[in-house]
């Protein structure tokens, strides 16, 4: 007998969200590894960039719509949208307002990089993918937002796994 998800208690729904987010990330990793094994790391990163270019915008637009976040609502809308990303369920992230036109985003814990470190592997060089991902996500929230990478592997990282600056132009 199938369980009716609509009848689950809140605690189980939250647990299910975490499972969905982990499964999504696992699928992303499996997809990446399949491309890497067949075509090499450079092609895998190139395809990952293409996939994130599309997915980040779709994710942002769905979040904005479903949670009634004001379209073109600037950095406050972006801050709220970050709360609803799949990553927010499985990674520890924080935002800080530098001034009224500048928002800093930091990934304090990254499930992918933490797993690599546990296996004594170097950090995954996700900066080119992250540039596209964060740019497309923020632009889908508000096209006036400019994205700048502060630090992201392969850069040496210390207190966070990556950090990004968003400014409203």
KOLMAR-507590 format. One record per atom (N, C-alpha, C): x, y, z; atom name; residue in three letters. Coordinates in pm, 1 decimal, always signed. Layout:
N
        c1        c2        c3  atome  residu
         X         Y         Z     CA     ALA
...
% end
This chain:
169
        c1        c2        c3  atome  residu
     +83.3    -117.3      +0.0      N     UNK
      +0.0      +0.0      +0.0     CA     UNK
     +89.1    +125.5      +0.0      C     UNK
     +57.4    +218.1     -86.6      N     UNK
    +132.0    +342.8     -95.1     CA     UNK
     +89.9    +438.2     +16.0      C     UNK
    +187.5    +510.3     +69.6      N     UNK
    +159.0    +610.8    +171.3     CA     UNK
    +111.1    +737.8    +103.4      C     UNK
      +7.4    +796.9    +157.0      N     UNK
     -42.0    +925.4    +108.3     CA     UNK
     +43.7   +1034.7    +172.1      C     UNK
    +129.9   +1096.4     +93.0      N     UNK
    +220.2   +1199.4    +144.6     CA     UNK
    +142.9   +1312.5    +212.2      C     UNK
     +24.5   +1343.2    +161.6      N     UNK
     -56.4   +1451.2    +219.1     CA     UNK
     -98.4   +1424.2    +362.7      C     UNK
     -93.1   +1298.2    +404.7      N     UNK
    -135.8   +1265.7    +540.8     CA     UNK
     -18.7   +1252.7    +638.7      C     UNK
    +103.2   +1273.7    +591.0      N     UNK
    +219.5   +1260.9    +679.0     CA     UNK
    +223.8   +1374.7    +780.6      C     UNK
    +269.4   +1345.3    +901.7      N     UNK
    +287.7   +1452.9    +999.3     CA     UNK
    +404.3   +1543.6    +957.8      C     UNK
    +404.4   +1664.1   +1011.5      N     UNK
    +505.0   +1764.6    +977.2     CA     UNK
    +647.6   +1710.3    +988.4      C     UNK
    +678.5   +1635.9   +1095.5      N     UNK
    +814.1   +1583.2   +1117.4     CA     UNK
    +855.9   +1491.3   +1002.2      C     UNK
    +762.9   +1408.3    +955.2      N     UNK
    +794.8   +1318.2    +845.0     CA     UNK
    +809.4   +1393.7    +713.3      C     UNK
    +730.2   +1498.8    +694.3      N     UNK
    +743.2   +1580.7    +573.6     CA     UNK
    +879.3   +1649.4    +568.8      C     UNK
    +924.3   +1699.3    +683.1      N     UNK
   +1056.0   +1762.9    +689.4     CA     UNK
   +1164.9   +1659.8    +660.9      C     UNK
   +1151.3   +1542.3    +718.2      N     UNK
   +1246.7   +1434.0    +692.3     CA     UNK
   +1247.3   +1398.3    +542.9      C     UNK
   +1129.6   +1393.3    +482.7      N     UNK
   +1117.6   +1360.8    +340.8     CA     UNK
   +1183.6   +1467.8    +253.9      C     UNK
   +1168.9   +1595.2    +291.6      N     UNK
   +1235.9   +1702.5    +217.5     CA     UNK
   +1387.0   +1682.6    +218.7      C     UNK
   +1440.7   +1646.4    +335.3      N     UNK
   +1584.3   +1620.2    +344.4     CA     UNK
   +1627.0   +1504.2    +256.5      C     UNK
   +1547.1   +1399.3    +254.9      N     UNK
   +1577.1   +1283.4    +168.9     CA     UNK
   +1572.0   +1324.3     +22.2      C     UNK
   +1468.3   +1399.2     -15.7      N     UNK
   +1458.4   +1445.7    -154.9     CA     UNK
   +1580.5   +1528.7    -194.6      C     UNK
   +1621.5   +1619.7    -107.5      N     UNK
   +1736.6   +1705.3    -137.8     CA     UNK
   +1864.1   +1622.2    -151.4      C     UNK
   +1884.7   +1526.4     -61.6      N     UNK
   +2003.1   +1440.0     -70.5     CA     UNK
   +1998.8   +1354.4    -196.2      C     UNK
   +1881.3   +1302.5    -230.0      N     UNK
   +1867.9   +1221.8    -351.2     CA     UNK
   +1894.1   +1304.8    -476.2      C     UNK
   +1844.2   +1428.6    -476.2      N     UNK
   +1869.6   +1516.5    -589.8     CA     UNK
   +2019.9   +1539.5    -607.1      C     UNK
   +2088.4   +1566.0    -497.0      N     UNK
   +2232.2   +1590.1    -503.5     CA     UNK
   +2306.7   +1463.8    -546.5      C     UNK
   +2262.1   +1348.6    -497.5      N     UNK
   +2324.3   +1222.5    -538.2     CA     UNK
   +2305.7   +1199.1    -688.0      C     UNK
   +2187.2   +1229.4    -738.4      N     UNK
   +2163.4   +1214.5    -882.9     CA     UNK
   +2253.3   +1308.4    -962.4      C     UNK
   +2266.2   +1431.6    -915.3      N     UNK
   +2354.4   +1527.5    -981.5     CA     UNK
   +2497.5   +1473.2    -986.2      C     UNK
   +2543.3   +1416.6    -874.9      N     UNK
   +2678.2   +1359.4    -869.7     CA     UNK
   +2693.4   +1238.5    -960.3      C     UNK
   +2593.4   +1151.2    -962.8      N     UNK
   +2598.9   +1032.4   -1050.0     CA     UNK
   +2602.9   +1073.5   -1196.8      C     UNK
   +2521.1   +1172.2   -1231.1      N     UNK
   +2518.8   +1222.2   -1368.2     CA     UNK
   +2656.8   +1277.2   -1405.8      C     UNK
   +2713.0   +1357.6   -1316.9      N     UNK
   +2843.8   +1416.8   -1342.7     CA     UNK
   +2948.9   +1307.9   -1362.3      C     UNK
   +2951.8   +1209.9   -1271.6      N     UNK
   +3050.9   +1102.0   -1280.8     CA     UNK
   +3036.2   +1020.9   -1409.1      C     UNK
   +2913.5    +999.6   -1453.4      N     UNK
   +2891.6    +925.1   -1578.3     CA     UNK
   +2952.2    +999.8   -1696.8      C     UNK
   +2933.2   +1131.3   -1700.9      N     UNK
   +2992.4   +1211.6   -1808.7     CA     UNK
   +3144.3   +1210.6   -1796.6      C     UNK
   +3194.1   +1226.7   -1673.8      N     UNK
   +3338.8   +1228.6   -1652.1     CA     UNK
   +3403.4   +1096.7   -1695.7      C     UNK
   +3342.4    +985.3   -1660.3      N     UNK
   +3398.8    +854.5   -1695.6     CA     UNK
   +3404.9    +833.4   -1846.5      C     UNK
   +3305.1    +880.5   -1917.1      N     UNK
   +3300.6    +858.5   -2062.4     CA     UNK
   +3380.6    +963.6   -2139.7      C     UNK
   +3375.7   +1090.6   -2095.2      N     UNK
   +3432.4   +1198.9   -2176.5     CA     UNK
   +3542.4   +1278.7   -2107.7      C     UNK
   +3568.6   +1254.2   -1979.8      N     UNK
   +3673.0   +1327.1   -1908.9     CA     UNK
   +3618.3   +1443.1   -1827.4      C     UNK
   +3702.4   +1493.0   -1737.7      N     UNK
   +3661.1   +1597.1   -1643.3     CA     UNK
   +3624.8   +1728.3   -1711.5      C     UNK
   +3699.4   +1767.9   -1814.8      N     UNK
   +3670.6   +1895.5   -1881.0     CA     UNK
   +3532.0   +1895.1   -1944.2      C     UNK
   +3496.7   +1785.6   -2010.3      N     UNK
   +3364.4   +1775.2   -2072.7     CA     UNK
   +3256.2   +1768.2   -1965.3      C     UNK
   +3283.6   +1698.4   -1855.7      N     UNK
   +3185.1   +1688.3   -1748.6     CA     UNK
   +3156.1   +1826.5   -1689.3      C     UNK
   +3260.7   +1905.5   -1668.5      N     UNK
   +3240.4   +2040.9   -1616.0     CA     UNK
   +3165.2   +2126.1   -1717.5      C     UNK
   +3199.4   +2113.6   -1845.1      N     UNK
   +3129.4   +2189.8   -1949.0     CA     UNK
   +2979.7   +2155.7   -1950.2      C     UNK
   +2947.3   +2027.7   -1940.3      N     UNK
   +2807.0   +1986.1   -1939.4     CA     UNK
   +2738.0   +2026.9   -1809.7      C     UNK
   +2811.0   +2023.0   -1699.7      N     UNK
   +2756.3   +2065.2   -1571.0     CA     UNK
   +2719.7   +2213.9   -1575.6      C     UNK
   +2804.4   +2292.9   -1636.6      N     UNK
   +2776.5   +2435.7   -1652.6     CA     UNK
   +2648.3   +2455.2   -1732.3      C     UNK
   +2633.5   +2382.1   -1841.9      N     UNK
   +2512.3   +2393.6   -1924.9     CA     UNK
   +2388.1   +2354.1   -1845.5      C     UNK
   +2398.6   +2245.1   -1769.4      N     UNK
   +2283.5   +2198.8   -1691.5     CA     UNK
   +2246.0   +2300.4   -1583.7      C     UNK
   +2345.2   +2353.9   -1511.6      N     UNK
   +2318.0   +2450.9   -1406.0     CA     UNK
   +2266.1   +2582.3   -1461.7      C     UNK
   +2310.1   +2617.5   -1580.5      N     UNK
   +2260.7   +2739.8   -1643.4     CA     UNK
   +2108.8   +2732.3   -1658.2      C     UNK
   +2060.0   +2615.5   -1694.3      N     UNK
   +1915.5   +2596.8   -1710.6     CA     UNK
   +1845.6   +2575.3   -1577.2      C     UNK
   +1901.5   +2486.1   -1495.3      N     UNK
   +1833.6   +2447.5   -1371.9     CA     UNK
   +1822.1   +2562.4   -1273.0      C     UNK
   +1927.8   +2641.3   -1255.7      N     UNK
   +1926.6   +2748.7   -1155.8     CA     UNK
   +1813.4   +2847.7   -1183.3      C     UNK
   +1792.3   +2881.4   -1309.5      N     UNK
   +1684.7   +2974.7   -1344.4     CA     UNK
   +1547.9   +2911.6   -1318.4      C     UNK
   +1532.0   +2784.7   -1353.8      N     UNK
   +1405.4   +2715.0   -1329.5     CA     UNK
   +1377.0   +2709.3   -1179.8      C     UNK
   +1478.3   +2672.2   -1102.4      N     UNK
   +1461.6   +2663.0    -957.3     CA     UNK
   +1418.8   +2798.0    -899.7      C     UNK
   +1486.5   +2904.1    -938.6      N     UNK
   +1455.2   +3037.5    -886.7     CA     UNK
   +1313.6   +3079.7    -924.5      C     UNK
   +1275.9   +3060.1   -1048.5      N     UNK
   +1142.5   +3102.6   -1093.9     CA     UNK
   +1031.9   +3027.0   -1020.3      C     UNK
   +1052.8   +2897.8    -996.9      N     UNK
    +952.3   +2820.4    -923.4     CA     UNK
    +942.4   +2867.0    -778.7      C     UNK
   +1056.0   +2893.9    -717.4      N     UNK
   +1057.2   +2941.6    -578.6     CA     UNK
    +984.7   +3075.5    -569.2      C     UNK
   +1017.0   +3168.1    -657.3      N     UNK
    +954.7   +3301.0    -656.7     CA     UNK
    +803.3   +3287.8    -671.7      C     UNK
    +760.6   +3203.9    -762.0      N     UNK
    +616.8   +3186.8    -786.7     CA     UNK
    +546.8   +3120.5    -668.0      C     UNK
    +598.6   +3007.8    -623.1      N     UNK
    +529.9   +2928.1    -521.0     CA     UNK
    +529.1   +2992.8    -383.0      C     UNK
    +629.5   +3076.6    -353.2      N     UNK
    +635.2   +3140.0    -222.4     CA     UNK
    +600.8   +3288.7    -228.7      C     UNK
    +542.4   +3330.1    -340.0      N     UNK
    +496.5   +3468.5    -357.2     CA     UNK
    +603.5   +3570.8    -322.3      C     UNK
    +723.8   +3544.1    -367.4      N     UNK
    +834.0   +3637.8    -347.9     CA     UNK
    +820.5   +3745.2    -455.3      C     UNK
    +829.0   +3872.0    -418.1      N     UNK
    +811.5   +3977.6    -518.2     CA     UNK
    +911.5   +3965.5    -634.1      C     UNK
    +857.8   +3962.4    -755.1      N     UNK
    +944.7   +3961.1    -872.8     CA     UNK
   +1015.9   +4094.9    -881.3      C     UNK
   +1141.4   +4092.0    -924.4      N     UNK
   +1222.8   +4212.3    -930.6     CA     UNK
   +1223.4   +4284.6    -796.5      C     UNK
   +1224.2   +4205.9    -688.9      N     UNK
   +1222.0   +4260.2    -553.7     CA     UNK
   +1359.8   +4284.4    -496.9      C     UNK
   +1460.5   +4281.2    -583.7      N     UNK
   +1596.0   +4312.8    -540.9     CA     UNK
   +1657.5   +4206.2    -451.8      C     UNK
   +1749.4   +4252.2    -370.5      N     UNK
   +1827.1   +4160.3    -287.3     CA     UNK
   +1745.8   +4097.8    -174.9      C     UNK
   +1640.5   +4164.6    -129.0      N     UNK
   +1556.8   +4102.5     -26.2     CA     UNK
   +1484.3   +3981.6     -82.8      C     UNK
   +1442.4   +3989.6    -208.1      N     UNK
   +1380.5   +3873.6    -272.7     CA     UNK
   +1482.7   +3762.2    -292.2      C     UNK
   +1603.9   +3798.3    -328.6      N     UNK
   +1709.0   +3697.2    -345.5     CA     UNK
   +1738.3   +3628.2    -213.1      C     UNK
   +1750.3   +3707.4    -105.7      N     UNK
   +1776.8   +3648.5     +25.6     CA     UNK
   +1668.1   +3547.7     +62.2      C     UNK
   +1543.4   +3583.6     +40.2      N     UNK
   +1434.0   +3492.2     +72.2     CA     UNK
   +1439.0   +3368.1     -16.4      C     UNK
   +1466.0   +3385.7    -145.2      N     UNK
   +1471.4   +3272.6    -237.8     CA     UNK
   +1580.8   +3173.5    -198.9      C     UNK
   +1693.8   +3223.6    -149.4      N     UNK
   +1800.6   +3134.1    -104.4     CA     UNK
   +1751.1   +3036.4      +2.5      C     UNK
   +1657.5   +3080.8     +85.3      N     UNK
   +1606.3   +2996.5    +193.6     CA     UNK
   +1534.4   +2872.6    +143.1      C     UNK
   +1482.7   +2878.6     +21.5      N     UNK
   +1400.7   +2770.1     -31.9     CA     UNK
   +1473.3   +2680.9    -132.4      C     UNK
   +1599.3   +2706.4    -157.2      N     UNK
   +1673.3   +2622.3    -252.2     CA     UNK
   +1689.9   +2481.5    -196.0      C     UNK
   +1705.3   +2385.2    -283.6      N     UNK
   +1731.9   +2248.9    -239.4     CA     UNK
   +1856.1   +2243.8    -151.6      C     UNK
   +1956.2   +2321.8    -187.5      N     UNK
   +2079.5   +2325.5    -108.8     CA     UNK
   +2054.2   +2365.1     +36.4      C     UNK
   +1954.8   +2448.2     +59.2      N     UNK
   +1929.0   +2496.9    +194.5     CA     UNK
   +1891.0   +2383.6    +289.7      C     UNK
   +1843.0   +2273.3    +236.1      N     UNK
   +1805.7   +2158.2    +319.3     CA     UNK
   +1927.7   +2077.5    +364.0      C     UNK
   +2036.7   +2084.2    +287.8      N     UNK
   +2148.7   +1992.7    +313.3     CA     UNK
   +2282.4   +2061.3    +336.2      C     UNK
   +2290.6   +2189.8    +309.3      N     UNK
   +2413.5   +2265.3    +330.4     CA     UNK
   +2385.9   +2379.1    +427.8      C     UNK
   +2484.7   +2412.0    +507.0      N     UNK
   +2471.2   +2525.2    +598.7     CA     UNK
   +2516.9   +2650.3    +524.2      C     UNK
   +2427.1   +2746.9    +514.1      N     UNK
   +2458.2   +2869.7    +442.1     CA     UNK
   +2414.3   +2989.2    +524.6      C     UNK
   +2475.1   +3104.1    +494.3      N     UNK
   +2437.7   +3226.7    +565.1     CA     UNK
   +2447.8   +3345.0    +470.4      C     UNK
   +2373.8   +3448.8    +502.9      N     UNK
   +2381.2   +3573.4    +426.8     CA     UNK
   +2414.8   +3686.6    +523.0      C     UNK
   +2476.2   +3788.4    +467.0      N     UNK
   +2511.0   +3907.4    +544.4     CA     UNK
   +2492.9   +4027.9    +453.2      C     UNK
   +2429.8   +4130.4    +507.1      N     UNK
   +2413.2   +4254.3    +432.8     CA     UNK
   +2535.8   +4341.5    +454.1      C     UNK
   +2606.0   +4370.6    +345.1      N     UNK
   +2722.3   +4460.2    +350.3     CA     UNK
   +2673.4   +4604.8    +356.0      C     UNK
   +2574.9   +4636.3    +273.4      N     UNK
   +2504.0   +4764.4    +273.7     CA     UNK
   +2370.7   +4738.8    +203.9      C     UNK
   +2290.7   +4843.2    +182.4      N     UNK
   +2156.0   +4820.6    +126.8     CA     UNK
   +2156.9   +4769.2     -17.0      C     UNK
   +2271.3   +4778.1     -84.5      N     UNK
   +2280.7   +4731.1    -222.7     CA     UNK
   +2374.3   +4612.3    -240.6      C     UNK
   +2419.6   +4553.4    -130.6      N     UNK
   +2516.0   +4443.4    -139.3     CA     UNK
   +2482.3   +4334.6     -38.4      C     UNK
   +2464.3   +4213.9     -90.4      N     UNK
   +2434.9   +4097.7      -8.4     CA     UNK
   +2546.4   +3996.0     -26.3      C     UNK
   +2599.3   +3946.5     +84.7      N     UNK
   +2701.6   +3842.6     +80.1     CA     UNK
   +2637.1   +3708.0    +114.1      C     UNK
   +2670.8   +3605.6     +37.9      N     UNK
   +2621.9   +3469.8     +61.8     CA     UNK
   +2742.8   +3380.7     +86.1      C     UNK
   +2736.0   +3302.0    +192.7      N     UNK
   +2846.0   +3209.9    +224.2     CA     UNK
   +2791.8   +3068.9    +241.4      C     UNK
   +2858.7   +2974.6    +178.9      N     UNK
   +2829.5   +2833.6    +199.2     CA     UNK
   +2924.0   +2787.6    +309.2      C     UNK
   +2870.8   +2773.1    +430.2      N     UNK
   +2953.0   +2738.3    +546.2     CA     UNK
   +2982.8   +2588.2    +551.2      C     UNK
   +2890.1   +2507.9    +505.5      N     UNK
   +2910.9   +2363.3    +494.8     CA     UNK
   +2857.9   +2319.0    +359.6      C     UNK
   +2937.9   +2242.6    +288.0      N     UNK
   +2899.7   +2193.8    +155.6     CA     UNK
   +2909.8   +2042.0    +157.2      C     UNK
   +2800.0   +1977.6    +135.2      N     UNK
   +2793.9   +1831.6    +141.3     CA     UNK
   +2890.4   +1766.6     +41.1      C     UNK
   +2899.9   +1821.9     -78.8      N     UNK
   +2988.6   +1765.8    -181.4     CA     UNK
   +3134.4   +1777.2    -138.5      C     UNK
   +3175.5   +1897.0     -99.6      N     UNK
   +3316.0   +1917.0     -63.1     CA     UNK
   +3351.2   +1842.2     +66.1      C     UNK
   +3258.8   +1837.5    +159.8      N     UNK
   +3285.4   +1764.9    +284.9     CA     UNK
   +3308.8   +1616.3    +256.5      C     UNK
   +3230.3   +1560.2    +165.4      N     UNK
   +3247.9   +1418.7    +130.0     CA     UNK
   +3383.9   +1396.5     +65.0      C     UNK
   +3424.4   +1487.0     -20.7      N     UNK
   +3555.4   +1473.9     -85.4     CA     UNK
   +3666.9   +1482.0     +18.3      C     UNK
   +3653.1   +1572.7    +113.5      N     UNK
   +3755.7   +1586.9    +217.1     CA     UNK
   +3762.7   +1462.3    +305.1      C     UNK
   +3648.1   +1402.1    +335.0      N     UNK
   +3648.1   +1277.6    +414.1     CA     UNK
   +3723.2   +1166.5    +342.0      C     UNK
   +3720.8   +1170.3    +208.4      N     UNK
   +3789.4   +1069.6    +127.0     CA     UNK
   +3931.8   +1111.4     +92.2      C     UNK
   +3979.9   +1220.0    +153.7      N     UNK
   +4112.9   +1275.9    +127.7     CA     UNK
   +4132.9   +1312.1     -19.0      C     UNK
   +4027.6   +1362.4     -81.0      N     UNK
   +4034.4   +1410.5    -218.7     CA     UNK
   +4043.1   +1562.5    -217.6      C     UNK
   +4102.0   +1619.8    -319.9      N     UNK
   +4104.5   +1767.3    -326.0     CA     UNK
   +3963.3   +1821.5    -347.0      C     UNK
   +3942.4   +1946.5    -309.5      N     UNK
   +3813.2   +2008.4    -334.2     CA     UNK
   +3780.3   +2002.6    -482.4      C     UNK
   +3652.2   +1983.0    -511.6      N     UNK
   +3606.9   +1986.4    -650.3     CA     UNK
   +3615.6   +2129.9    -699.3      C     UNK
   +3672.7   +2154.1    -817.1      N     UNK
   +3688.2   +2291.7    -867.7     CA     UNK
   +3555.8   +2344.8    -925.3      C     UNK
   +3465.4   +2381.8    -837.2      N     UNK
   +3328.6   +2416.0    -878.7     CA     UNK
   +3308.3   +2562.5    -917.8      C     UNK
   +3412.0   +2642.6    -913.4      N     UNK
   +3397.9   +2786.3    -940.8     CA     UNK
   +3331.8   +2816.7   -1075.9      C     UNK
   +3373.0   +2752.4   -1186.7      N     UNK
   +3308.0   +2786.0   -1313.6     CA     UNK
   +3159.1   +2749.6   -1314.3      C     UNK
   +3126.0   +2640.2   -1249.5      N     UNK
   +2985.8   +2599.6   -1239.7     CA     UNK
   +2911.3   +2696.1   -1148.0      C     UNK
   +2972.0   +2728.7   -1034.4      N     UNK
   +2909.8   +2820.4    -939.1     CA     UNK
   +2882.5   +2957.7    -998.6      C     UNK
   +2974.9   +3007.3   -1080.5      N     UNK
   +2953.4   +3137.9   -1143.2     CA     UNK
   +2824.4   +3138.1   -1223.9      C     UNK
   +2805.2   +3034.0   -1303.0      N     UNK
   +2684.2   +3024.5   -1385.1     CA     UNK
   +2561.9   +3002.4   -1296.2      C     UNK
   +2573.9   +2909.5   -1202.5      N     UNK
   +2461.6   +2877.0   -1114.7     CA     UNK
   +2411.7   +2999.7   -1038.4      C     UNK
   +2499.9   +3068.6    -966.5      N     UNK
   +2457.9   +3182.1    -885.3     CA     UNK
   +2414.9   +3301.3    -970.6      C     UNK
   +2478.9   +3320.6   -1085.2      N     UNK
   +2438.4   +3429.3   -1174.6     CA     UNK
   +2298.6   +3405.5   -1228.7      C     UNK
   +2272.8   +3285.4   -1278.6      N     UNK
   +2142.0   +3256.3   -1337.5     CA     UNK
   +2031.4   +3254.5   -1232.0      C     UNK
   +2061.5   +3202.6   -1113.8      N     UNK
   +1962.0   +3202.2   -1006.7     CA     UNK
   +1924.8   +3345.5    -969.8      C     UNK
   +2025.5   +3428.4    -945.9      N     UNK
   +1997.1   +3565.9    -903.1     CA     UNK
   +1928.6   +3646.1   -1013.6      C     UNK
   +1969.6   +3627.7   -1138.6      N     UNK
   +1905.7   +3699.3   -1249.1     CA     UNK
   +1759.5   +3659.7   -1264.6      C     UNK
   +1727.7   +3533.6   -1235.0      N     UNK
   +1588.7   +3488.6   -1244.9     CA     UNK
   +1502.7   +3549.5   -1134.7      C     UNK
   +1564.6   +3585.9   -1023.2      N     UNK
   +1493.2   +3654.2    -915.3     CA     UNK
   +1475.7   +3801.9    -950.2      C     UNK
   +1583.3   +3864.1    -998.2      N     UNK
   +1580.0   +4005.2   -1036.9     CA     UNK
   +1694.3   +4029.4   -1135.1      C     UNK
   +1660.8   +4067.5   -1256.3      N     UNK
   +1761.3   +4082.5   -1362.2     CA     UNK
   +1862.6   +4192.7   -1334.6      C     UNK
   +1836.4   +4277.7   -1237.1      N     UNK
   +1930.1   +4386.5   -1203.7     CA     UNK
   +2044.1   +4340.9   -1113.3      C     UNK
   +2035.0   +4220.3   -1060.9      N     UNK
   +2135.3   +4172.2    -965.6     CA     UNK
   +2261.3   +4127.6   -1039.1      C     UNK
   +2375.3   +4176.2    -990.7      N     UNK
   +2506.7   +4138.3   -1041.9     CA     UNK
   +2571.4   +4041.4    -943.4      C     UNK
   +2637.9   +3939.4    -995.9      N     UNK
   +2698.4   +3834.9    -912.7     CA     UNK
   +2849.9   +3838.9    -926.1      C     UNK
   +2917.9   +3828.8    -812.7      N     UNK
   +3064.8   +3825.4    -810.8     CA     UNK
   +3109.2   +3714.0    -716.5      C     UNK
   +3201.4   +3632.6    -762.7      N     UNK
   +3257.7   +3528.2    -677.5     CA     UNK
   +3365.2   +3589.6    -588.7      C     UNK
   +3353.4   +3566.5    -458.2      N     UNK
   +3456.7   +3610.0    -364.7     CA     UNK
   +3562.1   +3499.8    -353.3      C     UNK
   +3515.1   +3378.0    -327.6      N     UNK
   +3605.3   +3263.4    -319.6     CA     UNK
   +3525.5   +3135.9    -347.6      C     UNK
   +3587.3   +3044.8    -421.8      N     UNK
   +3524.6   +2917.1    -453.8     CA     UNK
   +3633.8   +2826.4    -510.0      C     UNK
   +3635.6   +2698.4    -470.7      N     UNK
   +3738.1   +2608.9    -524.7     CA     UNK
   +3737.0   +2610.0    -677.8      C     UNK
   +3853.3   +2616.8    -739.0      N     UNK
   +3982.7   +2574.5    -687.8     CA     UNK
   +4057.3   +2678.0    -604.2      C     UNK
   +3996.3   +2795.7    -577.1      N     UNK
   +4060.2   +2890.6    -485.3     CA     UNK
   +4080.2   +2821.1    -350.3      C     UNK
   +4186.4   +2855.2    -280.0      N     UNK
   +4199.5   +2802.5    -143.6     CA     UNK
   +4088.2   +2861.4     -55.6      C     UNK
   +4019.4   +2774.9     +16.9      N     UNK
   +3910.7   +2819.8    +103.5     CA     UNK
   +3943.6   +2784.1    +247.9      C     UNK
   +3893.1   +2868.6    +339.8      N     UNK
   +3922.6   +2846.4    +481.5     CA     UNK
   +3795.3   +2841.4    +564.9      C     UNK
   +3730.9   +2955.4    +586.1      N     UNK
   +3617.1   +2962.2    +677.7     CA     UNK
   +3483.6   +2926.8    +614.4      C     UNK
   +3479.9   +2916.0    +484.1      N     UNK
   +3359.3   +2877.1    +413.2     CA     UNK
   +3400.8   +2800.0    +288.9      C     UNK
   +3306.7   +2730.4    +231.6      N     UNK
   +3338.9   +2653.5    +111.2     CA     UNK
   +3335.8   +2742.8     -11.6      C     UNK
   +3246.2   +2840.8     -10.2      N     UNK
   +3246.2   +2941.7    -115.0     CA     UNK
   +3170.8   +3063.0     -63.4      C     UNK
   +3195.3   +3176.6    -125.5      N     UNK
   +3118.6   +3296.3     -91.9     CA     UNK
   +3100.7   +3380.8    -217.7      C     UNK
   +2988.5   +3448.3    -218.6      N     UNK
   +2943.2   +3523.6    -335.8     CA     UNK
   +2890.6   +3658.5    -291.6      C     UNK
   +2910.8   +3758.0    -378.4      N     UNK
   +2861.5   +3892.2    -351.4     CA     UNK
   +2758.3   +3927.0    -457.4      C     UNK
   +2644.9   +3978.8    -412.0      N     UNK
   +2537.8   +4018.6    -501.9     CA     UNK
   +2510.4   +4166.1    -480.5      C     UNK
   +2510.2   +4239.7    -591.7      N     UNK
   +2483.7   +4382.3    -584.0     CA     UNK
   +2365.1   +4416.8    -674.8      C     UNK
   +2292.6   +4516.3    -633.9      N     UNK
   +2178.9   +4562.0    -712.4     CA     UNK
   +2221.1   +4685.1    -790.7      C     UNK
   +2211.6   +4675.9    -920.1      N     UNK
   +2250.7   +4788.0   -1007.4     CA     UNK
   +2127.5   +4864.4   -1052.0      C     UNK
% end
